[in-house]
Amino acid sequence: MRIYGPLSLSQYRLVQLGANLVMIAVWYLSSQGLLFWDDFTYLNFADQINQGEFEVTTNHFTSRVGLLYPVAWTIKFFGIGIHSMVIFPLICALILLNLFFWLGYRTSQWVGLIGAALILSDYHLIYFSNHLFPELPLALCVFVFLLSYYLLLRNDIVPRYAGFLGALALFGAFLIKTTIILLLPLIIYLFVIDRRQKRHGSFWLVFIFLGVFFLVLNGLWYEEVKGNFFYRLQNIANNHVATPKTFFDKGGVEILKRLTYLPVLGFLKGGFFIPLLAALPAMFKLRKSDFSLQKAENIWPIASLFLLGAFWFMSTSWRFYSPMPTENRHIVYFIPVFIMTAALYWPKHGWFEWMRKNYLIFAILIGLLVIPLYAISKSGRTNFKELSSVIQTQLVENENAQLVITDGLTSYGYKYFYGMAEAEDIYLWFSEQETLDYLKVFKNPGYLLINRAHFNEDYNDTENYNHLIEQLQEYGINIGLLKQEGAVEFYLLTK
């Protein structure tokens, strides 16, 4: 048996197996440990679920149960560690990879081969497979929704099954992160197009019924537990706070920049341009007639355009105009859509066949693997292994209660190093006024734990750390180096 493409069926399956092994290896080797406040926060909530202490609160992260519960299940079974805590994002990435290979069996091997190469070499997907963020599970849910509609257009799925799958995928996405709202213009467009052409009635009947049912059920749960049907949505609105990255609090000039060139700079700076660049030709080639979706493959470039348009102009709040920050992590779920757009577009052109015959395509695909190698090379830049060793030997294994002055990330998430158990040790962030106030009444002993890779310049950590050293000297507190592992320094403070 041979399916359309350059490989035999057995060769294609072998490539699929190899791609899965490569993804797991890259995931394992590129781990940087816990790197963000989000890592600690989601892990803490997942642990609370296992301890029976979890509660949905005004912290909007607690409503992202589509991420929290799978993480809770994995750490309950495998324990708490830098790899076990991110098994769920890895599973989502593997499912995404194999969906491309599955589509390769049904359409063309090139869908699987190009899709796999671009997934394995996408720095964002690698990065978020190793951190507790909603982005990869969200990407999978969005892709499954669009896949259900794509199969519907191809007549490869029973319409009511497609409606069930699409509604379930979007509800899963909603339970993960409400950024899914950016899909709303596309969904409305697809509904209008289908109604005009009087097609896919059973799909929309099932999709709308189940979508409304899921949302009402979710709202009734909040009504029962919190006394407010719209509790989650109001929480999100209340969490709109002004930061250097927000735009709702900025003037007209900044808003104009956000609606013109700032997203482009964000794409370039974040490496987002690779999947976007791969998809752009298909988007530019769209004609007016293509928007009627007579050809199934047109759903992908059209979806890409709608997603970009929603990101560019849509508000994330109904209270005021609040376009999304230009941080690329918020739209990582666009990436598989771009990749599918490219995978269907490229092989249709004569130049692709010429490049294939001259082995240039395979050279490009192999060359893309430089990106995962780069991700692996950066795995040690946060000094997480050294930090873990110092905290374990100097603090966790020390039975005495200790006070530690350190960076904000470590002071916030130190419970990880204690197996998420309560510790008698107290951690203070050197950028907080509370720490400087404590120095005035300092009592022996104290410790200073420094990992400059965790310094956050959004909070002026370098400047604040230098000020801390000046205050220590002013109050006559001696600083003596106890241990150093790599770039991680551990000092004893005495007076």
Secondary structure, 3 states (H helix, E strand, C coil): CCCCCCCCHHHHHHHHHHHHHHHHHHHHHCCCCCCCHHHHHHHHHHHHHHHCCCCCCCCHHHHCHHHHHHHHHHHHHHCCCCCHHHHHHHHHHHHHHHHHHHHHHHCCHHHHHHHHHHHHCCHHHHHHCCCCCCHHHHHHHHHHHHHHHHHHHCCCCCHHHHHHHHHHHHHHHHHHCHHHHHHHHHHHHHHHHHHHCCCCHHHHHHHHHHHHHHHHHHHHHHHHHHCCCCHHHHHHHHCCCCCCCCCCCCCHHHHHHHCCCHHHHHHHHCCCHHHHHHHHHHHHCCCHHHHHCCCHHHHHHHHHHHHHHHHHHCECCCCCCCECCCCHHHHHHHHHHHHHHHHHHHHHCHHHHHHHHCCHHHHHHHHCCHHHHHHHHCCCCCCHHHHHHHHHHHHHCCCCCCEEEECHHHHHHHHHHHCCCCCCCEEEECCCHHHHHHHCCCCCCEEEEEEHHHCCHHHCHHHHHHHHHHHHHHCCCEEEEEEEECCEEEEEEEC
